[in-house]
Amino acid sequence: MLRRALRISPRLSNGFGSFFISSAYSIRAFSAPSEFSNSSSSPTHHSEGPNQPSETLQSTTKISIDRSGLCNPPEHSHEPSPDSELVKHLKGIIKFRGGPISVAEYMEEVLTNPKAGFYINRDVFGAQGDFITSPEVSQMFGEMVGVWAMCLWEQMRQPDKVNLVELGPGRGTLMADLLRGVSKFEKFTRSLNIHMVECSPTLQKLQYSALKCADEDATSSNGGQKTVTNLAGAPVSWHATLEQVPTGLPTIIIAHEFYDALPVHQFQRASHGWCEKMVDVAENSQFRFVLSPQPTPAKLYLMKRCKWAAAEDSSKLDHIEVCPKAMELTHTIAKRMGSDGGGALIIDYGLNGIVSASLQAIQKHKFVEILDNPGTADLSAYVDFAAIKHSAEEASDDVSVHGPITQSQFLGSLGINFRVEALLQNCTDEQAESLRTGYWQLVGDGEAPFWEGPDEKTPIGMGTRYLVTAIVNKKQGVPVPFE
């Protein structure tokens, strides 16, 4: 039945047409994804290991710098240039403190500084930006996430009101495709209160446009205005943090490529134990990495992370990344799912285990040095999905964590194979090529085998590099497609 529904109205328009799905009960009958006809596919609970960090945290009035044990410090040979406002700000923090700052603080300032952060005053997404995300690849991604959200709503017994929250919505493409896909299911769309968690004023404006929003006079006694999306007739609100989203309603949270931008602390094993990697200003006035000679407050999170891991996982590593903000965000999500009901879907690139040195900088689709020209490149790190699981389970006994599974498994089980077949039946040759390329990027692995274009533009599949996990209230059972 779902296969038939996915073939309904394949007419292509600006986004290759609307997406209609059958009832969520039909969706649950899906088996593993079949092969796309035009292409070929190219921890348990707390356990302590013998090498856990155990030093007692010490406070010092002045930080001394140890560079002797630093592994492979990067060289920066670019010509001196006038410092940007962000560079001056970072150097000012280091000078005021009398010593280096953590990699996490550097990362947070670079990405979200209110005046000069990478995400704050520009559109960084898409072919003209610095990187491309799954929703920008194909409308089918948002449509499949919409399938998942409506399935969860049905598992919640179709509540009259539900919060639909997206963390870090980018241009708003995912939410727009999701709403177009479910627009014919009026009972579901009437239940929605949409909340966009976004700190960038520039991106908020793009999201407003993508959702085809309009401001209407509020009918409540308070007067004022409310914003409504014309894609689904649902109210839309913007918030700087998840904590600002009202509680008390069942909540569906979508976090796609959000966790990877949360600031990470980096630790390196030295002769006297684990030392935190820091950012300092060198004699030539350029930024460089150093090691803290004393335990830092973030060491507590390293200790927690290593307790969650099997001994052999941490004993073989010389570098470990931990993300306290990911642990704290997951804690907040799990508490809300446990009390209000609902579920969270987390999609990102990462590992189901301890992450070593993964922090990277991307500018105009190319890797660049992390410390060069801060504020001009995106910084991101692999997501530790095992830490997400432990954080959620530690926060609430009322939630269950499912996955991670690969993005390919997730999208395939929800019916993306049938959707692409339906769209291919009624499209131009150019649209068909775009569909095939987008499909491969979403579910494929490695370089697309069918590509005949320029080598430098060969599509690279995200199917196994991206993982998907769900945190849901236990009363709702196992979410689709994690059965």
DARAHU-V91846 format. One record per residue. RES is the residue in one letter. NEAR is the number of other C-alpha atoms within 12 Angstrom. Layout:
BEGIN
res near
RES NEAR
RES NEAR
END
This chain:
BEGIN
res near
M 19
L 29
R 27
R 20
A 24
L 35
R 28
I 27
S 23
P 27
R 22
L 24
S 16
N 13
G 31
F 31
G 29
S 33
F 43
F 38
I 40
S 28
S 30
A 35
Y 24
S 24
I 35
R 29
A 21
F 27
S 23
A 20
P 27
S 24
E 24
F 28
S 17
N 22
S 26
S 21
S 27
S 22
P 24
T 17
H 19
H 22
S 22
E 24
G 22
P 18
N 25
Q 30
P 34
S 22
E 20
T 14
L 17
Q 16
S 12
T 16
T 10
K 16
I 24
S 18
I 27
D 25
R 24
S 15
G 24
L 27
C 20
N 12
P 22
P 18
E 16
H 20
S 14
H 13
E 12
P 13
S 12
P 12
D 20
S 20
E 21
L 29
V 31
K 24
H 23
L 38
K 29
G 20
I 22
I 26
K 20
F 14
R 18
G 18
G 29
P 36
I 37
S 36
V 40
A 34
E 29
Y 39
M 39
E 33
E 34
V 39
L 34
T 32
N 25
P 22
K 22
A 27
G 35
F 37
Y 37
I 30
N 23
R 29
D 29
V 33
F 33
G 20
A 16
Q 14
G 24
D 25
F 27
I 31
T 36
S 42
P 34
E 32
V 32
S 38
Q 40
M 50
F 46
G 39
E 39
M 46
V 49
G 44
V 46
W 43
A 45
M 47
C 35
L 43
W 41
E 32
Q 29
M 32
R 22
Q 27
P 26
D 20
K 28
V 38
N 40
L 45
V 43
E 45
L 40
G 40
P 45
G 42
R 37
G 42
T 39
L 39
M 47
A 43
D 40
L 41
L 43
R 38
G 42
V 38
S 31
K 25
F 28
E 21
K 23
F 35
T 35
R 27
S 29
L 37
N 36
I 45
H 41
M 44
V 33
E 34
C 31
S 33
P 26
T 25
L 30
Q 33
K 26
L 26
Q 36
Y 34
S 24
A 27
L 35
K 27
C 27
A 24
D 20
E 19
D 15
A 14
T 10
S 10
S 8
N 9
G 10
G 12
Q 17
K 23
T 26
V 29
T 33
N 23
L 31
A 32
G 31
A 34
P 35
V 38
S 34
W 35
H 24
A 24
T 22
L 32
E 21
Q 17
V 32
P 23
T 27
G 17
L 27
P 38
T 44
I 49
I 47
I 40
A 41
H 37
E 33
F 33
Y 37
D 40
A 37
L 40
P 38
V 41
H 42
Q 42
F 46
Q 36
R 31
A 24
S 13
H 17
G 25
W 37
C 39
E 43
K 43
M 40
V 38
D 38
V 26
A 22
E 8
N 14
S 21
Q 28
F 34
R 34
F 38
V 34
L 38
S 40
P 34
Q 28
P 30
T 31
P 21
A 34
K 35
L 26
Y 32
L 40
M 33
K 29
R 43
C 40
K 30
W 32
A 35
A 24
A 23
E 20
D 27
S 34
S 24
K 20
L 23
D 26
H 29
I 38
E 47
V 46
C 46
P 32
K 28
A 37
M 33
E 26
L 31
T 44
H 30
T 31
I 49
A 40
K 33
R 36
M 40
G 35
S 25
D 30
G 39
G 49
G 52
A 46
L 46
I 45
I 46
D 38
Y 35
G 39
L 30
N 29
G 29
I 38
V 36
S 30
A 27
S 29
L 36
Q 26
A 31
I 30
Q 28
K 20
H 22
K 18
F 20
V 22
E 27
I 33
L 37
D 34
N 33
P 37
G 39
T 32
A 33
D 44
L 44
S 36
A 37
Y 38
V 46
D 45
F 41
A 38
A 45
I 48
K 41
H 37
S 36
A 37
E 33
E 27
A 27
S 27
D 23
D 27
V 37
S 36
V 41
H 33
G 30
P 35
I 33
T 34
Q 42
S 39
Q 37
F 42
L 47
G 37
S 35
L 44
G 49
I 48
N 40
F 36
R 43
V 46
E 28
A 31
L 37
L 30
Q 21
N 23
C 24
T 16
D 13
E 14
Q 25
A 23
E 24
S 26
L 37
R 37
T 35
G 34
Y 49
W 45
Q 42
L 46
V 46
G 36
D 26
G 22
E 26
A 30
P 23
F 25
W 25
E 14
G 13
P 8
D 13
E 12
K 15
T 19
P 33
I 30
G 32
M 38
G 36
T 30
R 28
Y 37
L 38
V 45
T 44
A 45
I 51
V 47
N 37
K 27
K 22
Q 27
G 28
V 26
P 40
V 44
P 40
F 31
E 19
END
